Amino acid sequence: MLRTKSGLPKHCSWNLDRENGKRRVRFRKGGFATYLTGTPWSDDFMRQYAAALDGVKAQANNIGAQRTLPHTLGALIKTYLNPASTSLLKTRAAETQRTQRNILENFGEEHGHKPLYRTEKNGRRIMLLSSEHMQAIVNGKASTPFAQRNFLNTVRVMFQWAKKEGRIPDDPTAGVTREKVKTTGYKTWTEAEIGRFEDTHPIGSKARLAFALLLYTGQRRGDVVELGRQHIQDDLLIIDQGKTEGGEEAHLEIPLHPKLAEIIAATPTVGVKTFLVTHFGKPYTAPGFGNWFREMCDAADCPDVSAHGLRKATARRLAEIGCSALQIAAITGHATLKEVSRYTAAADRKRMAREAMAKLIEGGW
């Protein structure tokens, strides 16, 4: 059995579950993809691996059988994912595209053979995949509300696009609801967690350089992995952010923080174009960097935080020293001020609470 550089069997790779921050093993070969559970190389894991290989063979033996059937869910998904289509998927950030593509491919593997509609003699098309069917599928994901939300949001956009294009008569997600999830998103790093990471990974290490690039720029991991010395001009970091969820881009000119400059100067780098490279000397992909940085966080006893949480910590720090939402956005590159305003509001409440308590004490109460 071939053991790859990642320590996994051939055709397997580590993937970070964005809902809970845990790593999962994904098997992918020849268009067939599935997730494997359990400890890699254990008996149960290898049984799943063997079944996945059988799945590839089964797909090869039936090639074209499902994908060429017209008016099926599988055919619609294939058209939607085609780079030549007019779908909005191509306007999303690269990581969002990857996540939504995985969701749709898994949806197609389970239900792709099912017809979407039938055509009556008078030419009228009747939807066979109804909102009741979709509601049952969504309800079946209730045990994982984050995955349920992402699934419904992804397929809803696809079906709305298909209806607008005239590919289906009705949108089967119309009226479909999901379990509401109350969350603040990725956890913001506390000062204690920042201190633990810095104590564990000294200046001069790749982990500390990655940490500093995240903390002192406030950028997403997908932008940080592309940063190199060519982005530093006259003590400024020149950053052209990649596309966000809404497809926006931003050009930023951020003053280089003295601590970041110190860490860059003290860290030996082998990357020609980027500060951060893999042990193969290649630039990181955003997911690959996220998986590696997760391990660095675990080593520092920071299991509940992530690379994106440092972006939020930057915004928190800026808010706590009195920066406005617009000032924060000038560094982080947020397209809207809604999320940034949460940090300034929280900082204002903290500041006013201290002032109010001081007045209470001064008043003798």
C-alpha positions as a Python dict, from the first residue, in 0.01 Angstrom:
ca = {
    (1, 'M'): (0, 0, 0),
    (2, 'L'): (147, 335, -105),
    (3, 'R'): (187, 582, 183),
    (4, 'T'): (191, 938, 51),
    (5, 'K'): (378, 1239, 186),
    (6, 'S'): (71, 1326, 395),
    (7, 'G'): (93, 989, 570),
    (8, 'L'): (-230, 873, 407),
    (9, 'P'): (-306, 605, 146),
    (10, 'K'): (-297, 698, -221),
    (11, 'H'): (-586, 922, -341),
    (12, 'C'): (-648, 1046, 17),
    (13, 'S'): (-589, 1392, 159),
    (14, 'W'): (-661, 1585, 474),
    (15, 'N'): (-952, 1832, 462),
    (16, 'L'): (-1049, 2079, 732),
    (17, 'D'): (-1418, 2079, 825),
    (18, 'R'): (-1505, 2448, 840),
    (19, 'E'): (-1804, 2379, 1061),
    (20, 'N'): (-1619, 2232, 1358),
    (21, 'G'): (-1251, 2286, 1275),
    (22, 'K'): (-1177, 1913, 1270),
    (23, 'R'): (-971, 1738, 1004),
    (24, 'R'): (-1127, 1471, 787),
    (25, 'V'): (-979, 1234, 532),
    (26, 'R'): (-1117, 1271, 180),
    (27, 'F'): (-1081, 1003, -88),
    (28, 'R'): (-1094, 1130, -444),
    (29, 'K'): (-1014, 951, -768),
    (30, 'G'): (-1146, 988, -1119),
    (31, 'G'): (-1442, 1206, -1021),
    (32, 'F'): (-1545, 975, -735),
    (33, 'A'): (-1516, 1135, -390),
    (34, 'T'): (-1612, 1038, -37),
    (35, 'Y'): (-1500, 1093, 322),
    (36, 'L'): (-1337, 818, 530),
    (37, 'T'): (-1379, 806, 907),
    (38, 'G'): (-1171, 665, 1190),
    (39, 'T'): (-796, 648, 1239),
    (40, 'P'): (-599, 630, 912),
    (41, 'W'): (-458, 281, 844),
    (42, 'S'): (-682, 118, 1107),
    (43, 'D'): (-880, -192, 1004),
    (44, 'D'): (-1208, 0, 985),
    (45, 'F'): (-1047, 285, 789),
    (46, 'M'): (-892, 45, 539),
    (47, 'R'): (-1225, -132, 488),
    (48, 'Q'): (-1374, 205, 393),
    (49, 'Y'): (-1076, 272, 169),
    (50, 'A'): (-1128, -60, -11),
    (51, 'A'): (-1497, 23, -55),
    (52, 'A'): (-1401, 362, -200),
    (53, 'L'): (-1174, 192, -453),
    (54, 'D'): (-1465, -36, -543),
    (55, 'G'): (-1677, 276, -590),
    (56, 'V'): (-1429, 406, -846),
    (57, 'K'): (-1445, 76, -1034),
    (58, 'A'): (-1824, 76, -1026),
    (59, 'Q'): (-1830, 427, -1163),
    (60, 'A'): (-1586, 333, -1439),
    (61, 'N'): (-1797, 31, -1536),
    (62, 'N'): (-2107, 251, -1563),
    (63, 'I'): (-1940, 553, -1718),
    (64, 'G'): (-2186, 775, -1897),
    (65, 'A'): (-2490, 585, -1764),
    (66, 'Q'): (-2596, 847, -1516),
    (67, 'R'): (-2425, 1154, -1646),
    (68, 'T'): (-2585, 1138, -1991),
    (69, 'L'): (-2944, 1097, -1868),
    (70, 'P'): (-3126, 1421, -1951),
    (71, 'H'): (-3344, 1610, -1703),
    (72, 'T'): (-3182, 1443, -1400),
    (73, 'L'): (-3038, 1613, -1096),
    (74, 'G'): (-2696, 1480, -1192),
    (75, 'A'): (-2719, 1641, -1535),
    (76, 'L'): (-2817, 1975, -1381),
    (77, 'I'): (-2530, 1965, -1132),
    (78, 'K'): (-2285, 1881, -1410),
    (79, 'T'): (-2409, 2177, -1615),
    (80, 'Y'): (-2400, 2413, -1317),
    (81, 'L'): (-2041, 2315, -1230),
    (82, 'N'): (-1923, 2347, -1590),
    (83, 'P'): (-1681, 2643, -1609),
    (84, 'A'): (-1853, 2750, -1931),
    (85, 'S'): (-2192, 2788, -1760),
    (86, 'T'): (-2346, 3120, -1656),
    (87, 'S'): (-2373, 3014, -1292),
    (88, 'L'): (-2263, 3247, -1013),
    (89, 'L'): (-2026, 2983, -874),
    (90, 'K'): (-1732, 3120, -1072),
    (91, 'T'): (-1773, 3462, -903),
    (92, 'R'): (-1716, 3316, -557),
    (93, 'A'): (-1385, 3306, -374),
    (94, 'A'): (-1174, 3003, -466),
    (95, 'E'): (-1227, 2834, -130),
    (96, 'T'): (-1603, 2895, -145),
    (97, 'Q'): (-1610, 2742, -492),
    (98, 'R'): (-1428, 2436, -362),
    (99, 'T'): (-1666, 2395, -68),
    (100, 'Q'): (-1981, 2437, -276),
    (101, 'R'): (-1851, 2207, -548),
    (102, 'N'): (-1796, 1935, -286),
    (103, 'I'): (-2148, 1984, -152),
    (104, 'L'): (-2303, 1955, -498),
    (105, 'E'): (-2090, 1657, -599),
    (106, 'N'): (-2192, 1471, -283),
    (107, 'F'): (-2556, 1567, -348),
    (108, 'G'): (-2524, 1430, -700),
    (109, 'E'): (-2365, 1105, -584),
    (110, 'E'): (-2667, 1034, -365),
    (111, 'H'): (-2954, 1171, -575),
    (112, 'G'): (-2809, 1244, -921),
    (113, 'H'): (-2997, 960, -1093),
    (114, 'K'): (-3337, 1107, -1003),
    (115, 'P'): (-3536, 1292, -1271),
    (116, 'L'): (-3617, 1657, -1201),
    (117, 'Y'): (-3939, 1690, -1401),
    (118, 'R'): (-4164, 1524, -1657),
    (119, 'T'): (-4307, 1676, -1974),
    (120, 'E'): (-4676, 1623, -2051),
    (121, 'K'): (-4823, 1591, -2400),
    (122, 'N'): (-4920, 1957, -2409),
    (123, 'G'): (-4556, 2051, -2341),
    (124, 'R'): (-4612, 2152, -1982),
    (125, 'R'): (-4332, 2050, -1746),
    (126, 'I'): (-4421, 1914, -1403),
    (127, 'M'): (-4155, 1922, -1133),
    (128, 'L'): (-4088, 1578, -982),
    (129, 'L'): (-3834, 1698, -726),
    (130, 'S'): (-4074, 1890, -504),
    (131, 'S'): (-4021, 2122, -211),
    (132, 'E'): (-4149, 1840, 12),
    (133, 'H'): (-3868, 1617, -115),
    (134, 'M'): (-3610, 1887, -57),
    (135, 'Q'): (-3744, 1959, 290),
    (136, 'A'): (-3704, 1589, 378),
    (137, 'I'): (-3345, 1594, 251),
    (138, 'V'): (-3268, 1909, 451),
    (139, 'N'): (-3437, 1766, 762),
    (140, 'G'): (-3211, 1461, 731),
    (141, 'K'): (-2914, 1688, 799),
    (142, 'A'): (-3059, 1836, 1119),
    (143, 'S'): (-2798, 1665, 1337),
    (144, 'T'): (-2530, 1883, 1175),
    (145, 'P'): (-2695, 2229, 1156),
    (146, 'F'): (-2392, 2404, 1005),
    (147, 'A'): (-2369, 2149, 725),
    (148, 'Q'): (-2747, 2174, 686),
    (149, 'R'): (-2723, 2549, 641),
    (150, 'N'): (-2439, 2529, 390),
    (151, 'F'): (-2615, 2255, 195),
    (152, 'L'): (-2944, 2446, 163),
    (153, 'N'): (-2774, 2774, 76),
    (154, 'T'): (-2567, 2604, -195),
    (155, 'V'): (-2842, 2402, -364),
    (156, 'R'): (-3087, 2693, -339),
    (157, 'V'): (-2860, 2915, -546),
    (158, 'M'): (-2823, 2639, -804),
    (159, 'F'): (-3197, 2576, -836),
    (160, 'Q'): (-3274, 2949, -853),
    (161, 'W'): (-3020, 2980, -1134),
    (162, 'A'): (-3171, 2679, -1313),
    (163, 'K'): (-3524, 2823, -1293),
    (164, 'K'): (-3408, 3162, -1419),
    (165, 'E'): (-3232, 2987, -1709),
    (166, 'G'): (-3549, 2795, -1792),
    (167, 'R'): (-3388, 2459, -1717),
    (168, 'I'): (-3653, 2362, -1459),
    (169, 'P'): (-4013, 2481, -1422),
    (170, 'D'): (-3998, 2549, -1048),
    (171, 'D'): (-3748, 2599, -767),
    (172, 'P'): (-3781, 2298, -533),
    (173, 'T'): (-3614, 2487, -246),
    (174, 'A'): (-3885, 2754, -236),
    (175, 'G'): (-4031, 2754, 113),
    (176, 'V'): (-3778, 2501, 243),
    (177, 'T'): (-3650, 2591, 591),
    (178, 'R'): (-3362, 2475, 806),
    (179, 'E'): (-3256, 2466, 1166),
    (180, 'K'): (-3137, 2813, 1263),
    (181, 'V'): (-2782, 2826, 1392),
    (182, 'K'): (-2676, 3101, 1629),
    (183, 'T'): (-2303, 3153, 1599),
    (184, 'T'): (-2043, 3425, 1604),
    (185, 'G'): (-1839, 3234, 1349),
    (186, 'Y'): (-1472, 3162, 1397),
    (187, 'K'): (-1353, 3220, 1752),
    (188, 'T'): (-1147, 3534, 1811),
    (189, 'W'): (-807, 3471, 1967),
    (190, 'T'): (-769, 3595, 2324),
    (191, 'E'): (-452, 3765, 2443),
    (192, 'A'): (-376, 3454, 2651),
    (193, 'E'): (-392, 3233, 2341),
    (194, 'I'): (-178, 3478, 2146),
    (195, 'G'): (79, 3465, 2426),
    (196, 'R'): (80, 3082, 2435),
    (197, 'F'): (139, 3060, 2062),
    (198, 'E'): (425, 3309, 2076),
    (199, 'D'): (582, 3126, 2370),
    (200, 'T'): (563, 2794, 2183),
    (201, 'H'): (686, 2915, 1844),
    (202, 'P'): (986, 3149, 1876),
    (203, 'I'): (1086, 3422, 1635),
    (204, 'G'): (1275, 3265, 1347),
    (205, 'S'): (1034, 2973, 1304),
    (206, 'K'): (796, 2939, 1010),
    (207, 'A'): (504, 2906, 1250),
    (208, 'R'): (583, 3241, 1414),
    (209, 'L'): (621, 3408, 1073),
    (210, 'A'): (283, 3273, 960),
    (211, 'F'): (128, 3386, 1289),
    (212, 'A'): (272, 3737, 1253),
    (213, 'L'): (159, 3770, 892),
    (214, 'L'): (-195, 3689, 1002),
    (215, 'L'): (-200, 3900, 1319),
    (216, 'Y'): (-25, 4212, 1190),
    (217, 'T'): (-205, 4234, 856),
    (218, 'G'): (-558, 4117, 944),
    (219, 'Q'): (-581, 3929, 614),
    (220, 'R'): (-750, 3601, 522),
    (221, 'R'): (-534, 3293, 493),
    (222, 'G'): (-589, 3286, 115),
    (223, 'D'): (-424, 3630, 88),
    (224, 'V'): (-150, 3565, 345),
    (225, 'V'): (-18, 3260, 158),
    (226, 'E'): (44, 3479, -147),
    (227, 'L'): (243, 3747, 37),
    (228, 'G'): (613, 3783, -44),
    (229, 'R'): (890, 4041, -30),
    (230, 'Q'): (767, 4192, -355),
    (231, 'H'): (458, 4313, -166),
    (232, 'I'): (668, 4538, 61),
    (233, 'Q'): (722, 4884, -87),
    (234, 'D'): (853, 5177, 118),
    (235, 'D'): (741, 5027, 451),
    (236, 'L'): (398, 4948, 308),
    (237, 'L'): (238, 4611, 242),
    (238, 'I'): (64, 4628, -96),
    (239, 'I'): (-213, 4370, -102),
    (240, 'D'): (-467, 4295, -372),
    (241, 'Q'): (-717, 4077, -192),
    (242, 'G'): (-874, 3782, -365),
    (243, 'K'): (-1248, 3760, -420),
    (244, 'T'): (-1466, 3746, -112),
    (245, 'E'): (-1799, 3565, -65),
    (246, 'G'): (-1974, 3834, -267),
    (247, 'G'): (-1712, 3843, -540),
    (248, 'E'): (-1556, 4176, -429),
    (249, 'E'): (-1186, 4253, -444),
    (250, 'A'): (-989, 4518, -254),
    (251, 'H'): (-658, 4697, -302),
    (252, 'L'): (-491, 4767, 32),
    (253, 'E'): (-181, 4961, 132),
    (254, 'I'): (-105, 4874, 495),
    (255, 'P'): (185, 5022, 694),
    (256, 'L'): (430, 4744, 782),
    (257, 'H'): (414, 4682, 1158),
    (258, 'P'): (763, 4701, 1319),
    (259, 'K'): (714, 4363, 1490),
    (260, 'L'): (621, 4200, 1160),
    (261, 'A'): (925, 4358, 992),
    (262, 'E'): (1145, 4222, 1273),
    (263, 'I'): (1005, 3870, 1238),
    (264, 'I'): (1037, 3872, 858),
    (265, 'A'): (1401, 3980, 886),
    (266, 'A'): (1474, 3710, 1147),
    (267, 'T'): (1312, 3422, 959),
    (268, 'P'): (1501, 3233, 690),
    (269, 'T'): (1268, 3184, 393),
    (270, 'V'): (1320, 2970, 86),
    (271, 'G'): (1021, 3089, -111),
    (272, 'V'): (1098, 3285, -424),
    (273, 'K'): (757, 3452, -446),
    (274, 'T'): (599, 3385, -107),
    (275, 'F'): (715, 3407, 255),
    (276, 'L'): (548, 3077, 339),
    (277, 'V'): (617, 2753, 156),
    (278, 'T'): (553, 2384, 217),
    (279, 'H'): (831, 2139, 302),
    (280, 'F'): (849, 2079, -75),
    (281, 'G'): (938, 2445, -124),
    (282, 'K'): (607, 2519, -296),
    (283, 'P'): (358, 2795, -206),
    (284, 'Y'): (70, 2685, 14),
    (285, 'T'): (-288, 2657, -100),
    (286, 'A'): (-532, 2817, 144),
    (287, 'P'): (-672, 2479, 268),
    (288, 'G'): (-323, 2328, 290),
    (289, 'F'): (-201, 2623, 495),
    (290, 'G'): (-508, 2598, 718),
    (291, 'N'): (-438, 2231, 791),
    (292, 'W'): (-72, 2299, 870),
    (293, 'F'): (-152, 2601, 1087),
    (294, 'R'): (-411, 2393, 1273),
    (295, 'E'): (-126, 2163, 1379),
    (296, 'M'): (80, 2463, 1494),
    (297, 'C'): (-215, 2583, 1704),
    (298, 'D'): (-258, 2239, 1860),
    (299, 'A'): (111, 2231, 1948),
    (300, 'A'): (66, 2562, 2132),
    (301, 'D'): (-235, 2429, 2327),
    (302, 'C'): (-472, 2651, 2128),
    (303, 'P'): (-718, 2388, 1999),
    (304, 'D'): (-1025, 2609, 1960),
    (305, 'V'): (-884, 2885, 1739),
    (306, 'S'): (-777, 2904, 1376),
    (307, 'A'): (-601, 3119, 1121),
    (308, 'H'): (-919, 3317, 1051),
    (309, 'G'): (-959, 3386, 1422),
    (310, 'L'): (-639, 3594, 1408),
    (311, 'R'): (-802, 3820, 1149),
    (312, 'K'): (-1077, 3876, 1403),
    (313, 'A'): (-820, 3933, 1679),
    (314, 'T'): (-663, 4209, 1469),
    (315, 'A'): (-1001, 4377, 1431),
    (316, 'R'): (-1066, 4336, 1804),
    (317, 'R'): (-735, 4497, 1898),
    (318, 'L'): (-794, 4788, 1662),
    (319, 'A'): (-1141, 4843, 1806),
    (320, 'E'): (-1019, 4830, 2165),
    (321, 'I'): (-768, 5112, 2103),
    (322, 'G'): (-1047, 5328, 1962),
    (323, 'C'): (-1024, 5277, 1584),
    (324, 'S'): (-1343, 5339, 1389),
    (325, 'A'): (-1509, 5078, 1172),
    (326, 'L'): (-1380, 5257, 862),
    (327, 'Q'): (-1025, 5258, 996),
    (328, 'I'): (-1042, 4887, 1073),
    (329, 'A'): (-1182, 4809, 729),
    (330, 'A'): (-895, 5004, 570),
    (331, 'I'): (-664, 4735, 710),
    (332, 'T'): (-876, 4420, 697),
    (333, 'G'): (-1037, 4502, 362),
    (334, 'H'): (-1392, 4415, 471),
    (335, 'A'): (-1632, 4511, 192),
    (336, 'T'): (-1910, 4601, 435),
    (337, 'L'): (-1894, 4748, 784),
    (338, 'K'): (-2155, 4517, 939),
    (339, 'E'): (-1907, 4266, 1082),
    (340, 'V'): (-1646, 4527, 1167),
    (341, 'S'): (-1907, 4726, 1360),
    (342, 'R'): (-1950, 4433, 1598),
    (343, 'Y'): (-1594, 4481, 1719),
    (344, 'T'): (-1626, 4856, 1766),
    (345, 'A'): (-1960, 4813, 1944),
    (346, 'A'): (-1813, 4551, 2180),
    (347, 'A'): (-1510, 4773, 2250),
    (348, 'D'): (-1734, 5073, 2317),
    (349, 'R'): (-1946, 4871, 2562),
    (350, 'K'): (-1632, 4754, 2744),
    (351, 'R'): (-1496, 5108, 2764),
    (352, 'M'): (-1827, 5257, 2879),
    (353, 'A'): (-1873, 4982, 3138),
    (354, 'R'): (-1535, 5070, 3292),
    (355, 'E'): (-1618, 5440, 3294),
    (356, 'A'): (-1960, 5374, 3447),
    (357, 'M'): (-1816, 5152, 3722),
    (358, 'A'): (-1549, 5414, 3801),
    (359, 'K'): (-1819, 5675, 3843),
    (360, 'L'): (-2019, 5441, 4066),
    (361, 'I'): (-1717, 5388, 4290),
    (362, 'E'): (-1635, 5761, 4294),
    (363, 'G'): (-1992, 5829, 4401),
    (364, 'G'): (-1946, 5616, 4708),
    (365, 'W'): (-2192, 5347, 4603),
}
